[in-house]
Amino acid sequence: MAYKNIVLTDSNPGDYFYDEAMKMLRTNVQFSGKNNKVILLTSSYSGEGKSDICFNLAVNLGKAGKKVLLIDADIRKSVYKTRYDIKEETQGLSQYLSGQVEKIDEVVYKTNYENLYMILSGPYAPNPTEMLGDEQFGQLLKAARQVFEYVIIDTPPLGTVVDAAVIGQYCDGAILVIESGAASYRVCQKVKAQLEKSGCKILGAILNKVNYERRGYRSGKYGRGYGYGGKYYGAKYYGGSEES
């Protein structure tokens, strides 16, 4: 199937240490089980780095030879068009779910990254929760399973709105992104419980923006880590596998 092209420019690609963390995340996702194809990522609050991790996970799965669809399901407050400087005119998820676009392939775009395809969020919609909970979204994901080896879904923070839990009913698993020192244990547990109520299993959690200097880690041969605010930060994944 021929898809239209879009060009993404990552102005903050990280460095060796961050890249290694993303490769480890990719490996853990692959070992989480062959049936875990449709995976959502969420967080408790905005600004925890969820969208960056979604994008880099999808990119790294593509580099491993997997055909990947990245879906921006944050119809309320998407960041992709501005963050990755997408200049092409596009149609997105909100337009498909509202019936303005009839065919799925009209909202799927081939990117300039290896094996990576995207569905952008589209324009803001006043009723995103209802749209994402509609069976049409479930049918979209069902169709995507037939074409792509992985479907990675970027969802709004579950500590703020319920969209991620609504989407969870259609997913094989979820990964929770937690900014080190930002989200409380109580809030993270609440988010975890909401996901589990939707029937979506938790594959693991990512502790993001970890200050390795403060924690006494040595960067050693891995380089300086992910630069953020002049300090050294990285990401650590905590999750199980199919065998565990």
C-alpha positions in Angstrom: 0.0 0.0 0.0 1.4 3.4 -1.0 1.3 6.0 1.8 2.0 9.7 1.6 5.4 10.9 3.0 6.2 13.2 5.9 9.6 14.4 7.1 10.4 14.5 10.8 13.4 16.4 12.2 14.5 15.5 15.7 16.3 18.5 17.1 17.3 16.8 20.3 18.4 13.3 19.4 20.2 12.6 22.7 23.6 10.9 22.9 25.2 7.5 23.3 24.0 6.9 26.8 20.4 7.8 26.0 20.5 5.8 22.7 21.7 2.7 24.7 18.8 3.2 27.1 16.3 3.2 24.2 17.9 0.1 22.7 17.4 -1.7 26.1 13.8 -0.5 26.1 13.3 -1.9 22.6 14.8 -5.3 23.7 12.6 -5.5 26.8 9.5 -4.7 24.7 10.5 -7.5 22.2 11.0 -10.0 25.0 7.7 -9.0 26.7 5.9 -11.5 24.5 5.1 -12.1 20.9 1.5 -11.2 21.4 2.2 -7.7 22.7 1.9 -5.9 19.4 -0.3 -2.9 20.3 1.3 -1.0 23.2 0.3 2.3 24.7 2.5 4.6 26.7 1.2 7.1 29.3 2.3 9.1 32.2 0.8 10.7 35.3 1.4 14.3 34.2 2.5 16.2 31.1 6.2 17.0 30.8 7.5 13.6 32.0 9.1 12.8 28.6 6.5 10.3 27.4 6.3 11.5 23.8 10.0 11.6 23.3 10.2 8.0 24.6 7.3 6.9 22.4 9.1 8.3 19.3 12.5 6.9 20.2 11.0 3.4 21.0 9.2 3.4 17.6 12.4 4.5 15.8 14.5 1.8 17.5 12.0 -0.9 16.7 12.1 0.3 13.1 15.9 0.1 13.1 15.6 -3.5 14.3 13.7 -4.3 11.1 10.2 -4.2 12.5 7.5 -2.4 10.6 6.1 0.1 13.2 3.1 2.4 13.3 3.3 5.2 15.8 -0.1 6.7 16.7 -0.4 10.1 18.3 -3.7 9.7 20.3 -3.3 12.9 22.2 -6.1 14.7 20.4 -6.2 17.3 23.2 -2.7 18.6 23.1 -0.4 17.0 20.5 3.3 18.0 20.3 4.5 16.1 17.2 4.0 18.6 14.4 5.9 21.3 16.2 8.5 19.2 18.0 9.5 17.3 14.9 9.0 20.3 12.5 6.5 18.5 10.2 5.8 20.9 7.4 3.5 18.8 5.2 -0.2 19.2 5.2 -1.6 16.2 7.0 -4.9 14.6 8.1 -5.1 12.8 11.4 -6.8 10.6 13.9 -9.5 13.0 14.9 -10.6 13.5 11.3 -10.8 9.8 10.8 -12.7 9.1 14.0 -15.1 11.9 13.3 -15.9 10.6 9.7 -14.2 13.5 7.9 -11.8 11.0 6.4 -13.2 7.6 5.4 -10.1 5.4 4.7 -7.4 4.5 7.2 -4.6 4.7 4.7 -5.4 8.4 4.2 -4.2 9.2 7.7 -1.2 6.9 7.7 2.1 8.5 6.7 5.4 7.0 5.8 8.2 8.9 7.6 11.9 9.4 6.7 12.8 7.0 9.5 13.4 3.4 8.6 10.3 1.2 8.8 8.4 4.0 10.8 4.9 5.1 9.9 2.7 7.5 11.7 -0.9 8.6 12.4 -0.9 12.1 13.7 -3.5 13.4 16.1 -5.3 15.8 13.7 -7.1 18.9 14.9 -8.3 19.4 18.4 -11.7 17.7 19.0 -14.2 18.7 21.8 -15.0 15.0 22.7 -11.7 13.0 22.5 -12.7 10.5 25.2 -15.8 9.5 23.3 -14.0 9.3 20.0 -11.2 7.1 21.3 -13.7 4.8 23.1 -15.7 4.3 20.0 -15.5 0.9 18.2 -14.1 2.7 15.1 -10.9 3.2 17.0 -10.8 -0.5 17.9 -11.4 -1.4 14.3 -8.5 0.9 13.3 -6.1 -0.9 15.6 -7.5 -4.3 14.4 -6.6 -3.3 10.8 -3.2 -2.0 11.9 -2.4 -5.4 13.5 -2.6 -7.0 10.0 -0.1 -4.6 8.5 2.4 -3.6 11.2 4.5 -5.7 13.6 4.2 -3.1 16.3 1.7 -0.3 17.0 2.9 2.2 19.6 0.3 4.6 20.9 1.2 7.9 22.6 -1.7 8.7 25.0 -2.5 11.8 27.2 -1.3 11.7 30.8 -3.7 9.4 32.8 -3.3 11.4 35.9 -5.1 14.3 34.1 -7.6 12.7 31.8 -9.0 9.2 31.3 -8.2 8.8 27.6 -5.4 6.3 28.1 -7.6 3.9 30.1 -10.3 4.1 27.4 -7.6 3.2 24.8 -6.3 0.5 27.0 -9.3 -1.8 26.3 -7.9 -2.2 22.7 -4.2 -2.7 23.6 -2.1 -5.7 24.5 -0.1 -3.8 27.1 0.9 -0.5 28.6 4.1 1.2 29.7 4.0 3.9 32.3 6.6 6.8 32.0 7.5 8.3 35.3 9.7 11.4 35.7 12.2 10.8 38.5 11.3 12.9 41.5 8.1 14.4 39.9 5.2 11.9 40.3 4.3 10.6 43.7 4.0 6.9 44.5 0.3 7.4 45.3 -0.4 9.0 41.9 1.5 6.3 40.0 -0.4 3.6 41.8 -3.7 5.3 40.9 -2.7 5.5 37.2 -1.7 1.8 37.3 -5.0 0.8 38.8 -7.0 2.8 36.2 -5.1 1.0 33.4 -5.7 -2.4 35.0 -9.4 -1.7 35.3 -9.5 -1.3 31.5 -8.2 -4.8 31.1 -4.8 -3.6 29.9 -1.9 -5.4 31.5 1.1 -3.3 32.6 4.3 -4.4 30.8 6.6 -2.1 32.9 7.5 1.4 33.8 10.2 3.7 32.6 11.9 6.0 35.2 12.8 9.0 33.0 15.1 12.0 33.5 17.2 10.1 36.1 20.0 12.3 37.4 22.9 9.9 37.4 25.3 12.5 38.9 23.1 13.0 41.9 22.6 9.2 42.4 26.3 8.6 42.2 26.3 6.6 38.9 29.4 6.8 36.7 28.8 7.3 33.1 32.0 5.5 32.1 32.2 4.1 28.6 28.5 5.0 28.0 29.2 8.7 27.7 27.5 11.6 29.4 23.9 10.6 29.3 20.9 12.4 28.0 21.5 16.2 28.3 18.8 18.0 30.1 19.2 21.3 31.8 22.9 21.0 32.0 22.8 17.8 34.1 23.1 14.2 33.2 19.8 12.3 32.8 18.9 8.9 31.5 16.0 6.4 31.4 15.7 3.1 33.1 13.1 0.4 32.3 11.4 -1.8 34.9 9.3 -4.6 33.5 8.9 -8.3 33.1 9.2 -10.6 30.1 7.1 -13.4 28.6 9.1 -15.9 30.6 8.9 -14.1 34.0 
